[in-house]
Amino acid sequence: MKDLKIKSTILLIGIGNSGRGDDGLGWKFVETIDGQGYDFLDYEFRYQLQVEDAALITNYDVVIFVDASHDKLSGGFEFRRCISASHSFFSTHAQAPGAIVHLANNLYNKFPKAYTLAISGRSWELETSLSEEAENNLQAALSFFTEQFLPTAVPQLVFSH
């Protein structure tokens, strides 16, 4: 894990594996947003969420978990509130976003607004590129995030996108 500056109130967590084709959508989304120079966002990359991520998210007001989806989602992506869920699995490292939020709530008494951004993928083979469909869905999700979500989440900022 890189040293976060915790300079912002918003954290993007890209989940996936860029070596498994469209499974890299979460990472690609976060890399792209990071490359746009938003200095009010922090970024993390995960192969999978772990219970330790509950401590990480307590430093933020807003957390967005970004991951690829096997489902064919309307418009190519789905953005929704992430609800606290008490189904954490202590016998495995893999955790769902809702379980991480639940742990942050119950262990640290912290209640960040949490969202999931699922982006539809199609190809999950060993490769480092995205399918054409996933690339299109990624662009739709990026447009939504920069044009609709960020201006409402950080209204005091002026956006040129």
N, C-alpha and C positions, 0 to 999 in steps of 0.2 A: 504494500500500500504506500502510495506517495505521501509526503507530508503536505497536508492540506493547510492552507493559510486561514481557512474559515473566515474569509473576507466578505462573505455574502450571507444572505439568509436563505438562499435557494441552492439545493444540491441535486445534480443529475447523476443517477447511477445507471450506467450502461451494463446490461447483463447479457452474456453470450460467449461466443467463441468465434473469432474472425477466421479461424482455420476450418470452419464447418459451413461454408457457404452462407446462406441466409441467416444462420444462427448468429452471425456477426452484425445483424441490424442494430442491436442496442448499442454496440460499440461504435459503429459507423455514425449513428445519430449523434452521440455525445462528441465524437471527434469533429464532426461537421459544425456543431454548435460552438464548441471550443475554438475552432478556427475562425469564427466570426467576431472574436474579440470582445465578447460580453464579459466585462470585468466584475460583474455582480453575481456571477454564477460560479459554483465549485463543481468539480467533476470527479467521478470515480468510475473504475471499470472492474467488473466482477465476472468470473466464469459462472459463479453461483453465489447466492446470498448466504451468509453465515450468521450465527447468533451474535457474533461480535459487531455486526453492522447496526445492531440496535443502539449501541453506544455512539456510533458515528452519527446517526441521524438526529440524535438529541441536540446537536449543535446548530440545527437549522429550523427555520419556520416552515419551509416548504421543501418536500422531497419528491422527486419524480423518478420512478423506476421504469426504465425503458428496456424492452425485451422483444424478441421476435415471437411471432405466433404462428402456429400451424393452421389456425383457423383462417378462412377467407372472410375478412372483416369488411364491412361496408365502407367504401372510400379508401380501403387499404390499411386503415389503422383504427384504433379505438383508444380514446383518452377518457379516463374515468377516475373518480375518487377511489382511493385504496382504503378499504375498511379494515380496522383492527380485527384480527382473527386469532384465536387462541390455539391454533393447531401447529405450534412449532414442534420440530422433530429433533430432540436432543441426541438421538442415536445416529444422526447423519449431519453432514455439513449443509446440505441443500435446504434452503428455507424459502417460503413464499413471501412476497412483499408484505402481505397482511400480518404474517407472523412476526416480521421484524418490527412493524408498527406496534403490534401488541406488546412485544417485549420492551420497547421504548416507553410505552405507556405505563406498564406495570412495574418494571424494574427501576426506571429513572423518573417516573412521574412527569414525562415530557410528551407533548401531544402535537407534533408537527402535522401540518396539512400534508397529506400524502396522496399521490396520484400514480396510476400506472398508465404507461403508453405502450400499447401492444401494436406491433407493425407486422402485417402479414408477409410471410415468406413462402417459398415453394420448394427450394432446393437445399438439402441438408447434407450434401456429400462433402468429402474432404477436398476443399478448394478455398481459395482466399478471395474470390470475387463473389459479388451478389448476382442473383438472377435478374433479368430485365424487369420482371414483375416486382421483385423486392425493391429494386432501385426506384421504380415509379412510386411504390408505396412509401418509401423513405422520403422522397421529395414531397409527397402530399403531407406526411407527418411533420416535416420540417417547416413547410409553409404554414400549417396550422399553428405550430408552436411559436414561430416568430411573429406571425401576423395577428393571431388571436389570443393565445395564452399569455405570452410575455407582456403585451400592453395592458392586460387586465391585472396580472400578478405584480407588475412593477409600474403602476400608472404614472409615477412622477418622472419617469424617463421618457425621452423623446426617441422614437424609433425611426430609422430611415429605410427600413425594409419594406 
